[in-house]
Structure formats: C-alpha cells, structure tokens
C-alpha cells in the first residue's frame, strides 16, 4: 500500500481493510469521492472463508467477479449436522470459498484502481470536529475527514456496546488442517447440549474446503466457557469425531487464532459518534452460525450510498437502509441472544423436520438469503413498465407486514420479506389482488395494503396446518419444540391477520373469517381427505383474486373468470411442486416428496418413494397435469381484458407452472430420479 502525508485531508476515511471496509471504499471511490482506506495488514494466517450467493451478488454489483479469482472454488450446497444420531441434511447453497487474504487483496486492488488511497496503519483515536472528524494514527500521522466508515470489527470504542449487547458477544476460533481426503462441500455442525444440561453452551463448527486436501475449521463459541483458541479447536474436533462428515487424517497446517464477534445490532450505534459502523463493527453477525460476510458487504455498500445521497444526514440514511434491507434480522438476533438456550433448543428440534413451515424457518434463521432468496423458480417474468404501477401498493403491503410481526416474531418477518428488494416479482397473494384490480382498469390503492397484508399473513399461517399431525416423539424435557413453535406461530399469524381486517377493513371481516374456516376445514379430517392439498391451494389463490375483483367492482362474469383463473393457478402451482419433489429438487414449499405424500398434500402414491419406475411414471403424469392446467388457465385469461392486469396474471401463472413447463423440455434420462437430495441417512460413527 502507498502512504499519504501527515495532516492530510480526505472526504471519507474508511477504517479497516477487511471485506466491509474495502467494499465501502470501492463503492465510494467509484462514485467519485476522495477516499482513504486505513488498515493494517492481516495479522493471522490465511484461512478459507465461505461466501453466499448474496455476498457474490453484492460484489458483482461492483464489477468484482470472484469466480475468476485464482483459488476461488464454487460450491452448490452445504451439509447441516446436529446430534450424532441424526441424519446429515443437504441444503442448496450456491456460493464459493476463497482465502480471506486473496479476497482482501482483490478488493484492495479494486479500491486502489478506482482511486482510493490505501494506508497500512491503524487509527488510535477519532475526535469529532466541525463538519467531520480528526483521526490520529499509530504512526503519528493525522487526517481530517468529512465522513468516517468504521469497519474495524468489534471493539468497545467503536461500537459503544452496552451491557445488554455484551450478552451477544461470541468468539470465533479458526485453524486450517491438512487431510487425507478432500472435503467436497462445506459442513455446518450445530452442537446442541445434551438433555438436562443447562450449564452447557451450544456452539457451531464450520468446515470449509480448501485446496490441496486442506480444510479450515472455525468454531463459534462463548469465550467465557472456552478461554483459549486451542481449547476451542479441540472442542470442535471432539464434536467432529462424532460425524462421518469429518475428513480423515486431520493434521494442523497453521496455528489456531481467533477474534470476537458482536452478534447483536444496536440501532443506537449508527447515530452515535462520527463513524458509520459496518459489518462486524455494527454487530451484523448471525448469532447461531457466526456468518457475517454477506451482511458485511451489504452494509459497506449501504454506507457508501448514504454518504453519497445524504451527505448531511448520512447516519440516519444508513440506519434506514439497514432496516429496509435486513427486515426481521436484527430483531431475530436480539431475541436469539436474550433467549439463547431456548432458541438453540427450538433450532435443534427443527433441524431435520421437513414440515414446510419449519423448513422455511430454518432457512430464514441459518442462511443469509433467508427464504425466498434461493427460490429463483418462482419469479414473475415482467418488464419494469408492467411492474411499476405495483410498487407503491406492494411497498405499503411490506411495511404493514414488517410493522406487524417484526418485534414479536421477527423470524416471521424474515420469512415474509427476506427478498424485499425484488418484491414486485415474487409469487405472493398481493400480486393476485393487484392483477385482479388492474384487469378492470383500477390501479391497486395503497389504502388497501392492510387488508391484503392480512391475507398474506394468513397465507403464511396456512403452512402451519398444511400437514397432518405427527405421531408423538421423544421430546426434550417433555416438550416438542418444533411442533410447539409451529402451532404458536400459526395462531399468532391468524390472530394478527384477523385483527388487521377487523380494525381496518371491517366490511370484509365475515368473508375473511369464512375463508379461514375453509382453509382449516380442509385439514380437519386429516388422512381421510387425499385431495386436501389441491383444495387448500385453490382456496389460497382464489380469495385474494376475489377480493381484488370485489374492490375493483368487476361484474359477475368478470369476477367469476378471475376466481376460476386463481383456483386453477393454485392447482398448477401444486403440480409444479410435485414435479420438483419427484426429482428430489428443492420445492418452493421447502419440502420433500415424502412430506407431500405422507401428509396427503399430494395424491401421488407412496410407492413412488421407493420405486424408480413409478416415480418416473408419476413425473411424466404430473408434467402432463401441469401442462393441462396451464393451458386451461390461459383459456380463463382469454375471458379477461388484454391489459396490464391480464399480463400480470399471465406472468404469475407462468411462474407457478415453471417446474412443469421446464420438465417438458427435459428428457427422461436427464431427470435425477436416482439422485436424492433428501437428508443423508448414512450411519454416524
């Protein structure tokens, strides 16, 4: 790095040359700011790190192609392990692994090429000054700057963490090992204490594959119970010995090292002091897994945007951007920290539960993308001109959803809004409502957002009773944490949805209550109703379209065409789920073929679970059914006006039918009938 003279002036000083700091410096320099990036060289040995799809996308927006960086390795899934007697689950996780020194060098070079000045030094004091701050460096140099971005990781002076947030402190200990065999995909071990041991602390262990039969092992733990990095790594190795996911012949390639992680974001830290904290410095770390790379990169970009667009009020602008981007994340983190043992118990109980609601909850909590960030098969293919009229209405719906659930059940906000940046292109009930109103020439009014948000809350609640009851199992301390969570969340969602309708749209209270009664009635008979899945999805899709038709004052024939369209679109969606499940691909419900059959969501015979020939026959049958429904729904669309609303509903239908339509062009030999992506049931050691 090149040096800058003492007593220099700069527009923005970025403190810390880690991922969040270099990303902020690069984004700021690209926007024409005079940027000085100040940070010492790495003091630890190189280690392998994991970047998610969202982290890669954040860097791609800055023209950084990590896949082209030497040593980067693409991965497609991670494996999740808990107790030794539990199967290992495979989760779709498009991303890559890279050495952290290589990532840092790539970003520093990009920032320097964009015009940033790089200084290998550390800041000792930050003193507020008129319209900025004065910085004192360890070398004796001094800088005056208009803005400060603090990306130095956790330190008390930078974060001003209060005692409540110190409860959320974790420690990451890491070490690289040589192995006798390569590790094909990353592994996340969630080490849950045994029953009746409240004094034990849960921890997470990551195995990240590196080059030349090497693996980086990182343990996220409580420093108070495991005081040294060497002891922490021994604890990690003892845990890994319980599972067959551990590569054989582990021998140390370097010494253990570690550092603190602040896992609780505090909004007060954003607006206190002259610096904008990003990444770890802001507490943007998952309290369960220790993952913070995607949050670090996103927060660095948000800080650069706030300084550029609101230079006189950057702190408040940055704080608002974080709240919008990470809806429910911060509250989930705070709840997890305050009820850490309970949160781990629930997560452990749900680790291998294939209930759709539990599966989506697990992704919302463990994965940086949340729920919808990976479900790319469910997107509307529309031009921006067609979606632009929807934006005010859908943003109003999102605001109601967030304000309703984010404080009491924050992980539900993650499930509802984890893809808020692409809110106009998701398969969601609000699109059906908006499409119905647009077909009659009415632009969806944000004043109806509360009513439609209530429908979306109730639709999520439908996932909680989508499956039939399971047989009693052995439960921790006599409590089935997974089932309890599902029941409580479902009751909460239905209660909040009903409250919103009664308070803001009382004229629709009766029809709303009838709709909820229909949804519950379809599952009340349990195993006696094999068509309940079809009935539920018909009803879920029909009601928001019916509401839109009523509010837009459609005539009887028009309204009937909308209802017929929505019912058959629901059937099309379920057939698409069956096509995905029969190939053992991730479904949009985050469930498996076994669950679809066992809980009578699908009428596919149980023989398809074990007979490949039957599975192949069912695959072609469901593709044919999906194609037939898709064509039938287009007949209903021809009864509707050919306008923006009709195009929106046609795009919704095509997205619902995507798996089945894609299967039409895939030869049978290309279908992975024998390649199961269900949990790996290999015996453990």
Buried (B, 14 or more C-beta within 10 A) or exposed (E): BEEBEEEBEBBBBBBBBBBBBBBBBBBBBBBEBBBBBBBBEBEBBBBBBBBBBBBBBBBEEBEBEBEEBEBBBEBEBBBBBBBEEBBBBBBBBBBBBBBBBBBBBBBBEBBBEBBBBBBBBBBEEBEEEEEBBBBBBEEEBBBBBBBBBBBBBBBEEBBEBEEEBEBBBBBBBBBBBBBEEEBEBBBBBBBBBEEEEEEEBBBBBBBBBBEEBBBBBBBBBBBEBBEEBBBBBBBBBEBBEBBBBBBEEBEEBBEBBBBBBBBBBBEEBBEEBBBBBBBBBBBBBBBBBBBBBBBBBBBBBBBBBBBBEBBEEBBEBBBBBBBBBBBBBBBBBBBBBEEBBEBBBBBBBBBBBBBBBBBBBBBBBBBBBBBBBBBEBBBBEBEEEBBEBBEBBBBBBBBBBBEBBBEEBBBBBBBBBBBBEEBBBBBBBBBBBBBBBBBBEBBBBBEBBBBBBBBBBBBBBBBBBBBBEEEEEEBBEEEBBBBEBBEEBBEBBBEBBBEBBBEBBEEBEEBBEEBBEBBBEBBEEEEEBEEBBBBBBBBBBBBBBBBBBBBBEBEEEBBBBBBBBBBBBBBBBBBBBBBBBBBBBBBBBBBBBBBBBBBBBBBBEEEBBEEEEBBBBBBBBBBBBBBBBBEBBBEBBEBBBEEBBBBBBBBBBBBBBBBBBBBEEEEEEEBEBEEBBBBBEEEBE
